[in-house]
Amino acid sequence: MAGRAGLTAKQAAAAHLRLPPLPSTRDLVKLYKLRAVKQLSQNFLMDHKLTSKIVRSSGRVRDCHVCEVGPGPGGITRSILEQGAAQLTVIEKDPRFLPTLEMLKDASKGKLDIELGDVLSFNMEKIFSSDLRQPWDGHLPKIHLIGNLPFNVATPLIIRWLKDISLKHNAWVNGRVCMTLTFQLEVAQRMVAPPGHVQRCRLSIMCQNWCHVVHKFTIPGRAFVPKPDVDVGIVHFIPRIEPQIPLDFGLVEKVIRCIFSFRQKYCKRGAGLLFPESQRDELVEKMFTVADVNPTLRPFQLALSEFNRLCHTYAAILEQQPSLEKFNSRERKIIKDDVDYDSDGNEI
């Protein structure tokens, strides 16, 4: 009897999570004549097995508050609700998707909220209850960020969010909120690339410094509508309790950006962009000597521990010569008020 009762309870729980019968995402796209806008790098994922796999790869979402960025017609949205999220907030920029999202909202029994806005400037702090907050060095909060973002947004967004993580702003006032996002496969490979790997780049260091990064799986481009020219990588981020380079985001970003400016040359070549020509040779030599880093290694050969020593040494040099902080090399304008990145992780 106990086994039968237990099974009945499971069935009741499953029934509670199940959405009312709805047209498939593919049918809704046809019904509302929704087309992906090429200029916005939109690609729809309408395979229910794949959207469910993305949600599962983010961890357990049941009884958690989820924020989905860029839901589009709602394929992943549906899978999040089906897997038992306590509350789901979606942030969508394109109002054409409101009818399909409103349909899911009506079926969600009050669990879905829709925010129309640009995720690049959206402050997620206001959508999560303060009851969900956890100490930074404590358990992960019951909050997830999930998104199948347009390629032209995904990389600039993760850079901005890494800065928010470093400051514990935005969603991260609530603790170490995890992210599960889609990227072009090559970008996903760059994010997880180890020292010496052909894909190792500035983006690798930035992501790995502030987060534990895992490339969960790959979705072939043919699964999307319209089919992109590349495959897609699903990447999971868990913010670190302490970054491996525990310094100001801007300083770390500046040093990494300069050193990777000449990826195939000795790393001392890019480091020279940090200093005026009159002091360049002297300070570059000092920087690498004090940091105990071989200046004739290529940037992609350096480990995070070596970047850590270089950043700390540069910070010490700035303490002695504060004017260098705003130095703008004539060879390359390396200091900008706001640095943006394209879909390949390159500065624009």
ZIZI-V329478 format. One record per backbone hydrogen bond with DSSP energy under -0.5 kcal/mol. CO is the residue of the C=O (numbers start at 0). NH is the residue of the N-H. If there is no record, write none. Layout:
BEGIN
co: [CO	CO]
nh: [NH	NH]
END
This chain:
BEGIN
co: [0	1	2	3	4	5	6	7	8	9	10	11	12	13	23	24	25	26	27	28	29	35	36	36	37	40	43	43	45	46	47	48	49	50	51	52	53	54	55	58	60	63	63	63	64	65	65	66	66	67	68	70	70	73	74	75	76	77	78	79	80	83	86	87	88	89	89	90	91	92	93	94	96	97	98	99	100	101	102	103	104	104	107	110	112	114	114	116	117	117	121	122	123	123	124	128	129	134	140	141	142	143	143	144	145	146	146	149	149	150	152	153	154	155	156	157	158	159	160	161	162	163	163	168	169	170	171	173	174	177	178	179	180	182	183	183	184	185	186	187	188	189	193	196	200	201	202	203	204	205	206	208	209	210	211	213	213	216	218	219	220	220	222	224	230	231	232	232	233	233	234	235	236	237	243	244	247	248	249	250	251	252	253	254	255	257	258	259	261	262	264	265	265	266	267	269	270	271	275	275	276	278	279	280	281	282	283	284	285	286	287	287	288	292	293	294	296	297	298	299	302	302	303	304	305	306	307	308	309	310	311	312	313	314	315	316	320	321	322	323	326	331	333	337	339	341	345]
nh: [4	5	6	7	8	9	10	11	12	13	14	15	16	17	27	28	29	30	31	33	32	37	39	41	40	150	45	224	47	50	51	52	53	54	55	56	57	57	58	60	63	65	85	86	143	67	88	68	145	90	147	73	74	77	78	79	80	81	82	84	83	62	65	112	67	91	114	69	116	94	96	97	100	101	102	103	104	105	106	107	107	109	110	87	89	91	116	118	120	121	123	125	126	127	127	131	132	137	142	64	177	66	145	179	68	148	181	152	153	154	156	157	158	159	160	161	162	163	164	165	166	167	168	171	172	173	174	133	176	144	236	146	234	232	186	187	188	189	190	191	192	192	196	199	204	205	206	207	208	209	210	243	239	212	237	215	235	233	231	222	223	227	45	43	184	218	182	234	215	216	180	213	178	211	245	246	251	252	253	254	255	256	257	258	259	260	261	262	264	299	298	268	269	270	271	272	273	274	278	279	280	282	283	284	285	286	287	288	289	290	291	292	291	294	296	267	266	300	301	195	305	306	307	308	309	310	311	312	313	314	315	316	317	318	319	320	323	324	325	326	328	333	335	339	347	344	341]
END
